[in-house]
């Protein structure tokens, strides 16, 4: 039987849509908002209608290379702690972990509005891993950085490391999608990870970073080292206790290392990416993670006083991490206010709703995500915006051992004693 007119028109419509979105994208030379919009829609279409292995047909390797290389050059030129000056007419939007939840990122930018002359975005790290669309998420955000380098800032998270991307899915995701070119593209991403700034200071009084506070690293020059011009670093004071570092110390830290260890000259970088707050006073090693620090409200007050800070926004902990720390508030709303001290507040922000996105396993948190808006006069009072996940998501399988990564309390090794070890249970 011949198809009806309605059926013919429907089939023709499907073909025209397929032809529109199945065309490979090309680097436009100069990015525009319209091109980024086309990229966003094309990647959304691919996630719903194509196999992961078909992604190179619409996002060719040369285009991905160009995006990564261009953004990497921009970020490598930025300071460890970016100073972001804000006009009184501007708003600053702060985003926490997104973990490859591409569709929720698109939804978030619809709610908050895209980057603009009067709207600055600071993303607080963890763009990849755990979610099925880490590469799409990362490339999309890199394009915004390229288009508006002084309005979009992409800070580094602990998942922008070789260790985490090898254990929590991003490496396998890229290898699956790009097959024989996957190794090349993955290495390009690793090189870009090294360039992300570690922190930002907004309007002179707001400190943003992925993990948190960091130790003071005292330079010590030994007689032997001085002969060959090498500097040895000591991470404790003379009585063996840990001391807080300052923003001046952070600016001098070495960030171009893929797996910063918790000792020596890489200790500050590791602390910024991995540390966690505690309701208990004091500063100590983060034994649960095996890297970074645990700090209390007294340290928050000291850091704020020393660096003229009124608000600290960090991320790093989702609902599963907080479930294993009952002394801390749960992450059901996408944010918690962890410390309120004389100088100001410390906030944890998580922007991946309905996390983790896969249906497998026994645990599903159904959490909401959140983002923060900072406004004049001094930008230090956070305005919280809570949002739901955009559902239904396309069907997808995890690129990592979902059940074991959620339920395991075992420590994972980052690849030798020189790189340190990390606990797997609270990786965010």
C-alpha positions in Angstrom: 0.0 0.0 0.0 1.4 3.4 -0.9 2.0 5.8 2.0 -0.6 8.5 2.7 0.1 12.2 2.1 0.4 12.7 5.8 2.8 9.8 6.2 4.9 11.1 3.2 5.1 14.6 4.7 6.1 13.1 8.1 8.8 11.0 6.5 10.0 14.0 4.5 10.1 16.1 7.7 12.2 13.5 9.5 14.6 13.4 6.6 15.0 17.2 6.5 15.7 17.3 10.3 18.2 14.4 10.0 19.9 16.2 7.1 20.1 19.5 9.1 21.7 18.0 12.2 23.8 15.2 10.7 26.0 17.6 8.8 29.6 17.9 10.2 30.2 21.2 12.0 33.2 23.3 10.8 35.3 25.8 12.7 33.9 29.2 11.8 37.1 31.2 12.3 35.5 33.7 14.7 33.0 32.2 17.1 29.6 33.8 17.4 26.7 33.2 19.8 24.7 31.8 16.8 27.4 29.2 16.0 27.6 28.2 19.7 23.8 27.8 19.6 24.1 25.6 16.5 26.8 23.5 18.3 24.6 23.1 21.4 21.6 22.0 19.3 23.6 19.7 17.1 25.2 18.0 20.2 21.7 17.7 21.8 20.4 16.1 18.6 23.3 13.7 18.5 22.8 12.6 22.1 19.2 11.7 21.4 19.4 10.2 17.9 23.0 9.0 17.2 25.2 6.3 18.7 28.1 7.6 20.8 30.4 6.2 18.1 28.7 8.5 15.5 29.8 11.7 17.3 32.8 12.2 15.0 30.5 12.4 12.0 29.1 15.8 13.3 32.0 16.9 15.5 35.1 16.0 13.6 38.5 15.7 15.3 40.0 18.8 13.6 37.1 20.9 15.1 37.5 19.5 18.6 41.2 20.1 18.3 40.7 23.7 17.3 38.3 24.3 20.2 40.6 22.8 22.8 43.8 24.4 21.5 42.2 27.9 21.3 40.7 27.7 24.8 43.8 26.2 26.3 46.0 29.1 25.1 43.6 31.6 26.7 43.5 29.8 30.0 47.2 29.1 30.3 47.7 32.9 30.2 45.4 33.4 33.2 46.7 33.7 36.8 46.4 30.8 39.3 43.8 33.0 41.1 42.0 35.2 38.5 41.0 38.7 39.7 37.6 39.4 38.3 36.6 43.1 38.5 32.8 43.6 38.2 30.9 46.7 37.2 27.9 47.6 39.4 25.6 46.8 36.5 26.9 43.3 36.2 25.8 40.0 37.8 28.1 37.1 38.5 26.7 33.6 38.0 28.5 30.8 39.9 28.1 27.2 38.8 29.2 24.1 40.8 30.0 20.6 39.6 28.2 19.6 36.3 29.8 16.2 35.7 29.0 15.7 32.1 25.2 16.3 32.5 25.1 18.2 29.2 21.3 18.6 29.0 21.2 20.1 32.5 23.9 22.6 31.6 21.9 23.7 28.6 18.8 24.0 30.9 20.8 26.0 33.5 21.9 28.5 30.9 18.3 28.9 29.8 17.3 29.7 33.4 20.2 32.0 34.3 20.6 33.5 30.8 23.7 33.0 28.7 27.0 34.8 29.3 26.7 38.5 28.2 28.2 41.9 28.7 26.3 42.3 32.0 26.5 38.6 33.1 29.7 37.0 34.1 29.9 33.2 34.6 32.4 31.4 36.8 32.3 27.6 36.6 33.8 25.9 39.6 35.3 22.7 38.0 34.3 19.1 37.5 33.0 19.4 33.9 33.7 15.7 33.0 33.4 12.2 34.5 30.4 10.3 35.8 28.0 11.7 33.2 27.7 10.3 29.7 28.3 13.6 27.9 31.5 14.9 29.5 33.2 15.7 26.2 30.1 17.5 24.8 29.8 19.5 28.0 33.5 20.4 28.1 33.7 21.5 24.4 30.5 23.5 24.7 31.8 25.5 27.8 35.2 26.0 26.1 33.5 27.6 23.2 31.9 30.1 25.6 35.3 30.8 27.0 36.7 31.5 23.6 33.8 33.8 22.6 33.8 35.8 25.9 37.1 35.3 27.6 36.5 38.1 30.1 33.0 37.0 30.9 33.4 33.3 31.2 35.9 31.7 33.7 36.4 27.9 33.9 38.2 27.0 37.2 39.8 23.6 37.6 38.2 20.7 39.6 39.7 17.6 40.9 38.2 15.6 38.0 40.3 17.6 35.6 43.1 15.2 36.3 44.5 12.1 34.7 43.7 10.0 37.8 40.0 10.9 38.0 39.3 10.8 34.3 40.9 7.3 34.2 38.8 6.0 37.1 35.4 7.8 36.6 34.7 7.6 32.9 35.9 10.5 30.8 38.9 8.7 29.3 36.7 5.7 28.4 34.0 8.1 27.0 36.5 9.8 24.6 38.0 6.5 23.6 34.5 5.0 22.9 33.3 8.0 20.9 36.5 8.6 18.8 38.0 5.1 18.6 41.5 5.3 17.0 41.6 9.1 17.4 40.4 8.9 21.0 43.8 8.7 22.6 44.9 11.9 20.7 41.8 13.8 21.7 42.0 12.7 25.3 45.6 13.9 25.6 44.5 17.2 24.1 42.0 17.5 26.9 44.6 16.6 29.5 46.9 19.4 28.3 44.0 21.9 28.5 43.2 20.7 32.1 46.6 22.0 33.2 45.7 25.5 32.0 42.5 26.0 34.0 42.9 28.6 36.8 42.7 27.2 40.3 40.6 29.9 41.8 39.0 33.3 41.3 38.6 36.4 43.4 35.4 38.3 42.5 34.8 42.0 43.2 37.8 41.9 45.6 35.8 40.1 48.3 34.6 36.7 47.1 36.8 33.6 46.8 35.8 30.8 44.4 37.5 27.5 44.0 36.6 23.8 43.6 37.8 22.2 46.9 38.8 24.9 49.4 41.5 26.3 51.5 45.2 25.4 51.3 48.3 25.2 53.4 51.3 27.5 53.6 54.3 26.0 51.8 57.5 27.4 53.2 60.4 27.6 50.8 63.6 26.0 52.1 66.9 26.2 50.2 69.4 23.4 51.1 73.1 23.8 50.6 73.1 21.1 48.0 70.0 22.4 46.2 71.3 26.0 46.1 74.4 24.9 44.1 72.2 23.7 41.2 69.5 26.3 41.6 66.8 24.0 42.9 64.4 24.9 45.6 63.0 22.4 48.2 59.7 23.0 49.7 58.6 22.4 53.3 54.8 22.2 53.9 54.8 22.5 57.6 56.0 25.0 60.2 58.9 24.3 62.4 56.7 22.7 65.1 55.3 20.3 62.5 51.8 21.8 62.4 49.9 22.8 59.2 49.4 26.5 58.5 46.9 28.2 56.2 48.3 29.8 53.0 47.3 33.2 51.6 46.2 34.2 48.1 49.7 35.5 47.5 51.0 31.9 48.1 48.4 30.6 45.7 49.5 32.9 42.9 53.0 31.4 43.1 51.9 27.8 43.2 52.7 25.4 40.4 49.5 24.4 38.7 50.7 22.8 35.4 50.6 19.2 36.8 48.0 16.6 35.9 47.9 14.8 39.2 49.0 17.2 42.0 50.2 15.3 45.1 49.7 16.4 48.6 53.3 17.1 49.3 56.1 19.4 48.2 55.5 22.2 45.7 52.3 20.6 44.4 50.6 20.6 47.8 48.8 23.9 47.3 47.3 22.8 44.0 46.2 19.5 45.5 44.6 21.3 48.5 42.7 23.8 46.3 41.2 20.9 44.3 40.6 18.3 47.1 40.0 19.9 50.5 36.8 19.8 52.5 35.3 21.9 55.3 34.3 20.6 58.7 32.2 21.9 61.6 35.1 21.1 63.9 37.8 23.7 64.5 41.3 23.1 63.2 43.3 22.3 60.1 44.4 18.7 59.4 45.1 16.2 56.6 42.1 14.9 54.8 42.4 11.2 55.8 39.1 10.2 54.2 40.3 11.3 50.7 44.0 10.7 51.3 44.8 14.1 49.8 44.0 17.7 50.6 42.9 19.2 54.0 40.0 19.4 56.4 39.4 22.8 57.9 37.1 24.2 60.4 35.2 27.6 60.9 38.2 29.1 62.7 40.3 28.6 59.6 37.6 30.1 57.4 37.6 33.2 59.7 41.4 33.4 59.6 41.5 33.0 55.8 38.9 35.7 55.3 40.6 38.1 57.6 44.0 37.6 56.0 42.7 38.0 52.5 39.8 40.5 52.9 37.2 37.9 51.9 33.5 38.0 52.8 32.2 35.0 50.9 33.8 31.6 49.9 32.0 29.4 47.4 33.4 26.0 46.8 32.0 22.8 45.3 33.4 19.3 45.2 30.8 17.5 47.3 27.6 16.0 45.9 24.8 14.2 47.7 26.7 10.9 47.9 29.7 12.5 49.5 27.6 14.3 52.1 25.7 11.1 52.9 29.0 9.7 54.1 29.7 12.8 56.2 26.6 13.1 58.5 28.2 15.9 60.4 27.7 18.1 57.3 24.3 19.3 55.9 23.0 17.1 53.1 23.2 18.2 49.4 19.5 17.7 48.5 19.0 21.3 47.4 22.2 21.8 45.5 23.9 24.0 48.1 24.7 24.2 51.8 25.9 27.0 54.0 28.7 25.3 55.9 30.3 28.0 58.0 28.9 31.3 59.2 31.7 33.3 60.9 32.2 36.9 61.8 33.9 37.8 58.5 31.2 36.1 56.3 30.0 32.7 54.9 31.4 29.5 53.4 29.0 27.9 50.9 29.2 24.5 49.0 27.6 24.5 45.6 26.6 21.5 43.4 25.0 22.0 40.0 24.3 18.5 38.8 20.6 17.7 39.6 19.2 14.2 39.7 22.7 12.8 40.3 24.1 10.5 39.3 22.2 10.3 36.0 22.2 6.5 35.5 19.4 4.2 36.7 21.7 1.3 37.5 22.7 0.5 41.1 20.9 0.8 44.3 21.3 4.4 45.1 19.5 7.4 43.5 19.6 10.8 45.2 17.0 12.7 43.2 18.7 15.9 44.4 18.2 19.4 43.0 20.9 21.5 41.5 21.7 25.1 42.3 23.6 28.1 41.1 24.4 31.4 42.7 24.0 34.9 41.5 26.1 37.7 43.0 25.0 41.3 42.6 26.0 44.8 43.6 26.7 46.6 45.9 29.5 44.3 47.1 28.6 40.9 45.6 29.2 39.1 48.8 25.6 38.0 49.6 24.8 34.8 47.6 21.4 34.6 45.9 20.6 30.9 45.5 18.6 29.5 42.6 17.5 25.9 42.9 16.5 24.0 39.7 15.3 20.5 38.7 16.9 18.2 36.2 15.7 18.4 32.6 14.0 15.1 32.0 13.7 12.7 30.4 17.4 12.5 29.5 18.5 10.4 26.5 19.3 6.7 27.3 22.9 6.2 28.1 25.3 3.8 29.8 28.0 4.8 32.3 31.6 4.7 31.1 32.8 3.5 34.5 32.0 0.9 37.1 29.0 2.8 38.4 28.0 0.5 41.3 31.5 0.0 42.7 32.4 3.7 42.4 29.3 4.7 44.3 29.4 2.0 47.0 33.1 1.4 47.5 35.1 2.8 50.4 38.4 1.5 49.2 41.2 3.9 48.4 42.4 4.2 44.8 46.0 4.9 44.0 46.7 7.8 41.6 49.7 6.0 40.1 52.6 5.8 42.5 53.8 7.5 45.7 55.0 10.6 43.8 51.3 11.3 42.8 49.7 10.4 46.1 46.5 8.3 46.7 42.9 9.3 46.9 39.9 7.8 48.6 37.2 6.8 46.0 34.1 7.1 48.1 33.8 10.9 48.0 35.2 11.8 44.6 33.5 15.0 43.4 
